[in-house]
Amino acid sequence: MTQEIFAHPWFGTWIAVLIAVPLALLVHRIGGLILKRITRPAPAVHAMVVNCNAPARLVLPLVALLLIFQAAPEDLRFLGSVRHFNGLLLIAATTWLAVRAISGFADGVLAQHPSDVADNLQARRVLTQTRVLARTAMSVVLVAGGAMMLMTFPGARQVGASLLASAGVIGIVAGLAAKPVFSNLIAGLQIALAQPIRIDDVLVVEGEWGRVEEITGTFVVLKIWDDRRLILPLSYFIEKPFQNWTRHSSQLLGSVFIYVDYGMPLAPLREETERIVKAAPEWDGRFFNMRVTDATERSMQIRVLCTAATSGLAFDLRCTVREGLLDFMQREYPQFLPKMRIEADPPQGAAAA
């Protein structure tokens, strides 16, 4: 029995496998500890190394097996199938390793730029670029890995050759079908590099006010102020106009319009505006003023401008100023609230007298 085992054609190959796999795992263990130690000064690279630990534990033994099977005698039974299966596993594991490396590097970059701070413009810029580019890179890696696995099958290569024979028609059909996909892919790269929008930007899109909650590889999720979600394709933000209230800064200038009668004295109204704005906790202390911006046949239009640190505070400040001015006029000058006057002509006899 022992002699039969020693004489088996696969005996030497399996002995090499039993030696190579533990050695590969040992190399993974020692190499992982060394890499974690030397990459600690670089948080992004360190996060990538930590994230690659699990797939690397699979990749290194598969590489060792690949070398052994390539060096094995060609006359071994089932050697071709074993090589093919090992190659498929290696491609899948390498794809997993690349995806985890990209994800880990992105997490390390984001950890260095926290967005939960008051002035988070730079952090949001990095967050948007990192997420969009990382997702695009992971998508490319997954597609490439799947294509490489398919190309290991002879049948797939034959199908590819037959498709090339009719490449003209199929190319047109595929181009039309894939246009939205490639359009969003290119739009995603443009958004990552040019950054017309970023995570947590305040936008007005399709008449809706909201914040950018998520940017994926194909669409953008806009969280509306009433907790609804507006889903838009990436290409929308390249092809159509929209408002970005936090493009360069989160600070905003808010406006309040009220209408008063021509008899309303402006000095007390201006004093009350100053008192309300300065007492409001939402005001950032940068600027405010009050001006008469229009005069119609029935009333004057009063505009108050005031600044706030963020769009949410600007909205609350505008409401505070509007409520305060209306309360002041109702209390002190109710006779000068907008009204419609109808004056009848005096009787002819009274006019003659």
Secondary structure, DSSP 4 states (H G I P E B T S, - for coil): -HHHHHHSTTHHHHHHHHHHHHHHHHHHHHHHHHHHHHTTTSHHHHHHHHHTHHHHHHHHHHHHHHHHHHHS-TTSTTHHHHHHHHHHHHHHHHHHHHHHHHHHHHHHHHHTS-S-SSS-HHHHHHHHHHHHHHHHHHHHHHHHHHHHHHHTSHHHHHHHHHHHHTHHHHHHHHHHHHHHHHHHHHHHHHHHHH-SS-TT-EEEETTEEEEEEEE-SSEEEEEETTS-EEEEETTHHHHS--EETTSS-S-EEEEEEEEE-TT--HHHHHHHHHHHHHH-TTEEEEEEEEEEEEE-SS-EEEEEEEEESSHHHHHHHHHHHHHHHHHHHHHH-GGGS------PPPPHHHHH-
